[in-house]
Amino acid sequence: MKDVTKEYSNGEVTIVWKNSLCTHSANCVRGLGEVFKPREQPWIQPENSTTKKMIDQVKKCPSGALSYYMNAEKEG
């Protein structure tokens, strides 16, 4: 499988997903199903939750496929 990195932002935070690291544990889907929707496009919908909830969930990713950065930090 080709390495793909995708970014999804709510304006405040950007979630980064790396398909080559994903083990499909579904922790993200079970923990925050309103954001992580594998049967939809785009499958990550950050507008559906708060920045804090998304950061907390991303930190629980066991494979490291999900990460995040604060948009203000990247711009500065």
N, C-alpha and C positions, 0 to 999 in steps of 0.2 A: 504494500500500500504506500502511496506517495505521502510524504510528510506535508501536512497541511496545518497552518496556524491561522485561526480566525479570531477576530476581536469583535466584541459586542459591548456597546456603551449605553448608559442611561444619561450621559452628559457629565456626571460626577465621577463615576468609576467605570473602568473598562475591564471586562472579563476576557481573558485570553484562554483559548482552547487549542491544545496541540493533539491532533488525532493520533499521532504515533505513540504517545504516552498513555492514551486512554485504555483502561482495562475493562471498561463497561461494567463497573461495580454497581452503577445506578444510585450511588449515595446521593448524588446531586438531585436526581429525579425524586427520590423518596423524601429528601430533606426540604426541597423547595420546588415542588412540582409546578407552581405557577410561573416559574422562570425557565426551568429546564424541561423542555417538551420534545423528546426525541422523535416524535411522529409528525412534528410540524416544521415548517421552514419560515424563518430561521429557528433552529432548535433551542437557542438561548434567547430569551425575551426579557432583558433587564428592566424594561419599563414596567414590569408587572410586580415589582417588589421594591423594598428599600435598599439603599446602598449597604447599610449595616448587615441586614439579613443575607445579602448576597456575599459579602466578604466573609461572614461567619461560615457560610456553606462552602464556599470555594476553599477555605482553609481545611475543610474536612475531606478533600479529595485525596484518596489514598495513593493514587499513582502520580500526582503532580501534573496531570494533564490540564487542570484548571489552575489559573493564577489570575492576578488582577493588578492593576495599578490605578492610582488616583490621577485623574486627568490633570488637575492643577499641578501636581508634582512633575508630570512629564512635560508640561508646557513651560515650567519654570526652569 
